[in-house]
């Protein structure tokens, strides 16, 4: 899950607009909350050690 970031241009908070899961983490696209700035930035956040292995052993169950 995205952690949030500070904009490198203006310093405002950024929020995640898209997350793409990968094997060892996920790529997240952040967008600045400042309407005058509006900068977008891609960032890779890795999973904690052992997380991917734990998910493989016990995959989440789909609720219907």
Secondary structure as UniProt FT lines:
FT   STRAND          5..6
FT   TURN            8..10
FT   STRAND          13..21
FT   STRAND          25..32
FT   TURN            35..37
FT   STRAND          40..46
FT   TURN            49..50
FT   HELIX           51..57
//
